[in-house]
């Protein structure tokens, strides 16, 4: 029987492409915010009453802002970024881990970013949230690898989709030229990395850099 993947963020720029590449090998449950609100622990826990083998979390929210401009006007947007990225990930782990531990098997793949290790101006909150996710995967591994559950992050660089296209067009050529491969990453390369992490139990607690050599 095909393993079941819960793909959070399946309606986003990357998630909507990735789900099509995984359906031949897995039973994919594509989840947008309309299906499960990751910031709502009750909803997440209810979803995981049905066991899944693999969790991929591509859900996210981004709002760029210089730290010295943090004020009441942008408070809600920054808090939403923290809530979706950090609390949403914690809710997903709290939901999926109990049933994975019962069955002694699980694969958890979380989304990080190159900005976790190479921050850029105005990305302080986003970068900090992603660094939290990278370290959370290490703790999740320490607590759960003995139960057959791996947890890794995809530290994504500039991919052909998603947040890359939020970079102002006038800066995109400069960004692309800074990448040793001189191109955006492809969704197929994300899918290849996902398959590797699913099939390789000995890799866990790792931030897999999918960034074209940056």
N, C-alpha and C positions, 0 to 999 in steps of 0.2 A: 504494500500500500504506500502511496506517496505520502511523504511527510507534509504536515500542514504548517504554513507560514502565516503569521499575523503580520501584515505589512501596514504599519501606521504611517500616515502621511502619503497615502497612495494616490491622492488627488493632486499632489504638488508637482512641480516641474520635473523632478527626478523620479519621484515615486510612481507617477502615471506611466512613465516609460519603463521603469524597472519591472513592474508587475507583469508586463507582457513577455519579458525575457525569462521569467521564472515559472510561468504556467505549464511549460512542457514537462518539467521535472518535479514540480511541487503542487500541492493543493493550496493556492494562494487566497487568503481572505483579505481583500483590499479595504482598508479602513481610512476614511476621511473623517474630519471633525464632525460631520453630520451623523456618522455611525457611532463613533466613540469619542467623547471629549476627553483627551488625555489629562486635562487639568482637574477632572472630576473623579476622585478616587472610587466613589461608589459605582460609577459607570464602568470604570476599568475593571474593577473586581468582578462585577457582574458579567462582563464579557468573558473573562477567563474561567468562568464556571465550566465552559467547554474547553477541554485541554487542547493545547497547541504544542507543536514540537519546536518551532523556531519563531523568534520574534525579531523583526527588523523595525527600528524606529527612525523614520525619516521626517517625522513631524517637526515643525519649527516655526518660529516667528522672529523676524529681524527688524530692528529699528536702530539705525546708526545715528550717533550723536556724540559730540565732544563732551568729555566729563564735566568741564567747567560750565556747561550749559544745562546741566541737570536741574530741573525746577518743577514746580507744580503743573506747568503746562504739558510737560512730556512724561510726568510721573507714571500715568496709567500705561503708556506704551512700553516703558522700560519694565514695569512690573509684569506686564503680559509676557514680555520676552523671557524674563526669569521664570515665570509660572509655567509657560509651555516647555521651555528647555529643561529646567532643573526639576520642578515639581512633577511635570508630565513624565519625565524619565523615571523618577522615583515611584510614581504611581504604577507605571508599567512593570517595573521590577517587583513591586509588592504584589501585583496581580498575578504575574506569570510564574514566579519562583516557587510558591508552594506546590502547584501541580507538577512542575518539572521535577522538584525534589522527590515527590511521591513516586514518579516513574523513572527516576535515575537517568534522565536524559533531558537535555535542552541546549539550544543554541541561541544566544542573544547577541544581536549586532546593533550597536548604537551609532548615531551620526555625530561625528566631531567635525573639525575644520582645520585647515592649515593655519587659521588665525589663532588657534589654541597655542601654537608654538611660535608663530610669526605675526603678532598683532599689527594692525594698521591703524592710523588715526581714525577716530570716531567709531571704532569697533570694540571699545573697552568692555562693555557689558556682554556683548556677544562672545568675544574672545574668552572672557572669564567664565561664562557659562559652559563653553565647550571644553575648557581646561578642567572644569569640575567633572564633566562627563568622562573625560579620559581617565581621571583618577578614580571615579566611581567604578569603572569597569575593572580596575585592579582589585578593589575591595570586594566586588561581587565575585571575582575569581577566587580569591582567598577563602571566601565563605562557602562557595558552591562547587568548585571543580571536583572535589571528592565525590560529589553526587552525579557526576557525568554532565555537568552544565558548564559550558564555556561562555565567556562574555568578552567581547572585543569592540573596538570602535573603528569606524572608517573616518580617518582624518583626511577629508576630501579637500583637494585643491580646487582649481577653477575648471568646472565641468561644463559640458555643452548642455546647459539647462539650469534651472533653479536660480540660485542667488547670483550666479555669474552675470546674468542679464540685468541685475540691479546695479552693476557697475556702470557709471555714466559712459555713454558711447565714446566720448572723446578720450577716455582713459583706457579703453579696452585693448587697443593695439599695444600700448605700453605694458599692460599686464601680460598679454600673450607673449610679447618678446622677452619678458623676464623669466618665462618658463623654458628650461633647457630643451624641451621637445618642440617649443614654438607652436603649440596647439592646445586646444581645450581637451580635457579628458572626455571619454565617451561613456555612455550608459552601459555598453558592453563590457568595458573595463571594470565598472562597478559590479556588474553581475558576475564576472569572473572572480573577483575578490570575495564576493558573498559566497559563492560556491566553494571556494577554497576554505573559508572560515567554517562553513558548515561541515565540510568533510575532514577537517584537521583538528582533532581533539587536543593535540599537544600544543596548539597555539591558543592562549587565553590570557586576558589581562593586557592585551597588546593594542597599541594605537597604530593601525595599518595605514601608512602614508600613501594615499593614492593621489599624487600631486605632480606627476611629470618631472620629478627631480628637483623641485624647489626646496 
